[in-house]
Amino acid sequence: MTEFWETSFIEKQTMWGFEPTDSAIVTMDFFLERNVKDILVPGIGYGRNAKVFIDNGIKVTGIEISKTAIDLARQNGLDINIFQGSVTDMPFDNKLYDGIFCYALIHLLNNRERDKFIKDCYNQLKPNGYMIFTTVSKKAPMFGKGKQLDKDYFEIMEGVKMFFYDSDSIKQEFEKYGLVEFSEIDEPSKNMKNKPPVKFIIVKCKKEL
């Protein structure tokens, strides 16, 4: 996984542009309403989603597997703490956060890794903290493409294995971690105007006292 993302960032650099995703904007509003001040962003990339939080006064700490992505974030003025490593090796600090936002990452993990990752995120939340995941839906056009590895789990291209969620698997994986709600969102490809939007699911969890 490290090699795939490192190569991708070396070759394609800021491949998704700099505009934040719609789910980052929705999450930022949600966090502001609930006075969330300090968040962890696993899989921060080069920071295109982090900026919208920082610009609205929310402190951001990142985790990123690719050194090149972290270098790109620095070049683009992201002066924040970013741990280099895989989310499968969390936690990187023993701090508790008001919120966690994770975009388009969890579906790249296998069953065991997803379970550990959700638990690790939950464990780094303060009481009453929120964690929000945006993950790919079975309604996405890539579903069923490539080589099937397991139920709803496909290697859609060399080096990219993807698990596709539906309401059943969301409930199964998140219910014991304070699942509040989940909803579909169409994420437009903002830097590629003629590419159709991808169906994602936003999952919200809250850590009860």
C-alpha positions as CSV (number, residue, x, y, z in Angstrom):
1,M,0.0,0.0,0.0
2,T,2.8,2.4,0.9
3,E,4.5,1.9,-2.5
4,F,1.3,2.3,-4.4
5,W,0.5,5.7,-2.8
6,E,4.1,6.9,-2.8
7,T,4.3,6.2,-6.6
8,S,0.9,7.8,-7.2
9,F,1.9,11.0,-5.5
10,I,5.3,11.1,-7.1
11,E,3.8,10.7,-10.6
12,K,0.5,12.6,-10.2
13,Q,1.4,15.1,-7.4
14,T,-1.7,17.0,-6.4
15,M,-3.9,14.7,-8.4
16,W,-7.2,15.7,-7.0
17,G,-6.7,19.5,-7.2
18,F,-7.0,21.7,-4.1
19,E,-10.7,22.1,-3.7
20,P,-12.1,20.3,-0.7
21,T,-14.5,17.5,-1.2
22,D,-18.2,18.1,-0.5
23,S,-18.2,15.7,2.4
24,A,-15.3,17.7,4.0
25,I,-17.4,20.9,3.7
26,V,-20.5,19.2,5.2
27,T,-18.3,17.8,8.0
28,M,-16.7,21.1,8.7
29,D,-20.2,22.7,9.2
30,F,-21.2,19.8,11.4
31,F,-18.1,20.2,13.5
32,L,-18.5,24.0,13.8
33,E,-22.1,23.6,15.0
34,R,-20.9,21.2,17.7
35,N,-17.9,23.2,18.8
36,V,-15.3,20.7,17.6
37,K,-12.0,22.4,17.8
38,D,-9.3,19.8,17.4
39,I,-9.4,16.9,14.9
40,L,-7.4,14.0,13.6
41,V,-7.4,13.4,9.8
42,P,-6.1,9.9,9.0
43,G,-5.1,9.7,5.3
44,I,-4.6,13.4,5.0
45,G,-2.8,13.2,1.7
46,Y,-1.5,16.6,0.6
47,G,-4.1,18.3,2.7
48,R,-6.8,19.5,0.3
49,N,-9.5,18.5,2.8
50,A,-7.6,19.7,5.9
51,K,-7.5,23.3,4.7
52,V,-11.2,23.9,4.9
53,F,-11.1,22.9,8.7
54,I,-7.9,25.0,9.4
55,D,-9.4,28.0,7.6
56,N,-12.4,27.8,9.9
57,G,-10.3,27.7,13.1
58,I,-10.2,24.0,13.7
59,K,-6.8,22.5,14.7
60,V,-5.8,19.6,12.5
61,T,-3.4,16.7,13.0
62,G,-2.8,14.3,10.1
63,I,-1.7,10.8,9.4
64,E,-0.3,10.0,6.0
65,I,1.5,7.0,4.5
66,S,3.2,8.8,1.7
67,K,6.3,11.0,2.4
68,T,5.8,12.7,-1.0
69,A,2.2,13.6,-0.1
70,I,3.5,15.1,3.2
71,D,6.1,17.1,1.3
72,L,3.4,18.4,-1.1
73,A,1.3,19.4,1.9
74,R,4.3,21.4,3.3
75,Q,5.0,23.0,-0.1
76,N,1.4,24.1,-0.1
77,G,1.6,25.8,3.2
78,L,0.2,23.2,5.5
79,D,2.2,23.8,8.7
80,I,0.6,21.2,11.0
81,N,1.7,18.0,12.7
82,I,1.5,15.0,10.3
83,F,2.5,11.6,11.4
84,Q,4.1,9.5,8.6
85,G,2.8,6.0,8.6
86,S,-0.1,3.7,7.9
87,V,-3.4,4.0,9.7
88,T,-3.0,0.3,10.4
89,D,-0.3,1.3,12.9
90,M,-2.4,3.7,14.9
91,P,-2.2,5.2,17.4
92,F,0.7,7.5,16.7
93,D,0.1,9.6,19.9
94,N,-2.0,9.1,23.0
95,K,-4.0,12.3,22.5
96,L,-7.8,12.4,22.5
97,Y,-9.5,14.5,19.8
98,D,-12.8,16.3,19.6
99,G,-13.4,14.9,16.2
100,I,-12.0,12.6,13.5
101,F,-12.6,13.0,9.7
102,C,-11.5,10.2,7.4
103,Y,-12.2,10.6,3.7
104,A,-12.1,7.7,1.2
105,L,-9.7,5.6,3.1
106,I,-11.5,2.9,5.2
107,H,-12.7,1.0,2.1
108,L,-9.0,0.4,1.1
109,L,-8.5,-1.8,4.1
110,N,-9.3,-5.4,4.5
111,N,-11.8,-6.7,7.1
112,R,-9.4,-7.1,10.0
113,E,-7.7,-3.7,9.3
114,R,-11.1,-1.9,9.0
115,D,-12.2,-3.3,12.4
116,K,-8.9,-2.2,14.1
117,F,-9.0,1.2,12.4
118,I,-12.5,2.0,13.5
119,K,-11.7,0.9,17.0
120,D,-8.4,2.9,17.0
121,C,-10.2,6.0,15.9
122,Y,-13.0,5.6,18.5
123,N,-10.3,5.1,21.2
124,Q,-8.8,8.5,20.2
125,L,-12.0,10.4,20.6
126,K,-12.9,12.5,23.7
127,P,-16.2,11.6,25.3
128,N,-18.9,13.2,23.2
129,G,-16.5,13.4,20.3
130,Y,-17.5,12.6,16.7
131,M,-15.9,10.5,14.0
132,I,-17.0,10.8,10.4
133,F,-16.0,8.5,7.6
134,T,-16.7,8.9,3.9
135,T,-16.6,5.6,2.2
136,V,-17.4,4.2,-1.2
137,S,-20.9,2.7,-1.8
138,K,-21.9,-0.4,-3.6
139,K,-23.7,2.0,-5.9
140,A,-20.4,3.4,-7.2
141,P,-19.5,2.5,-10.8
142,M,-16.4,0.6,-9.8
143,F,-18.4,-2.0,-7.8
144,G,-17.9,-5.5,-9.1
145,K,-15.0,-4.5,-11.4
146,G,-11.7,-6.4,-11.3
147,K,-11.0,-9.5,-9.3
148,Q,-13.3,-10.4,-6.5
149,L,-11.4,-11.2,-3.3
150,D,-14.3,-11.6,-0.8
151,K,-17.9,-10.4,-0.4
152,D,-18.1,-6.8,-1.7
153,Y,-14.3,-6.7,-1.8
154,F,-12.5,-6.3,-5.2
155,E,-9.1,-5.6,-6.5
156,I,-10.4,-3.0,-9.0
157,M,-6.9,-2.4,-10.4
158,E,-3.3,-3.5,-9.8
159,G,-2.6,-2.6,-6.1
160,V,-6.0,-1.1,-5.3
161,K,-8.3,-3.3,-3.2
162,M,-11.6,-1.8,-2.3
163,F,-14.5,-2.8,0.0
164,F,-17.9,-1.5,-1.0
165,Y,-20.3,-0.6,1.7
166,D,-24.1,-0.9,2.0
167,S,-26.4,-0.2,4.9
168,D,-26.0,-3.7,6.3
169,S,-22.1,-3.6,6.4
170,I,-22.2,0.0,7.8
171,K,-24.4,-1.2,10.7
172,Q,-22.3,-4.3,11.2
173,E,-19.0,-2.5,11.4
174,F,-20.0,0.8,13.1
175,E,-22.9,0.0,15.4
176,K,-20.7,-0.9,18.3
177,Y,-18.8,2.4,17.9
178,G,-21.6,4.8,18.5
179,L,-23.2,4.9,15.0
180,V,-25.5,7.9,14.9
181,E,-26.5,8.0,11.2
182,F,-25.3,7.5,7.7
183,S,-26.4,9.0,4.4
184,E,-25.4,8.9,0.7
185,I,-23.5,11.7,-0.9
186,D,-22.5,12.1,-4.6
187,E,-18.9,13.3,-4.7
188,P,-18.2,15.3,-7.8
189,S,-14.7,15.0,-9.3
190,K,-14.0,18.7,-9.0
191,N,-10.8,18.8,-11.0
192,M,-12.2,16.6,-13.8
193,K,-15.4,18.2,-14.9
194,N,-16.5,15.5,-17.4
195,K,-16.1,12.6,-14.9
196,P,-19.4,11.5,-13.2
197,P,-19.7,11.9,-9.5
198,V,-19.0,8.8,-7.3
199,K,-21.6,7.5,-4.8
200,F,-20.2,7.6,-1.3
201,I,-21.7,7.1,2.2
202,I,-21.0,9.5,5.1
203,V,-21.0,7.6,8.4
204,K,-21.3,9.6,11.7
205,C,-20.4,8.1,15.0
206,K,-20.4,9.7,18.5
207,K,-18.5,8.5,21.5
208,E,-20.9,8.5,24.4
209,L,-19.8,9.3,27.9
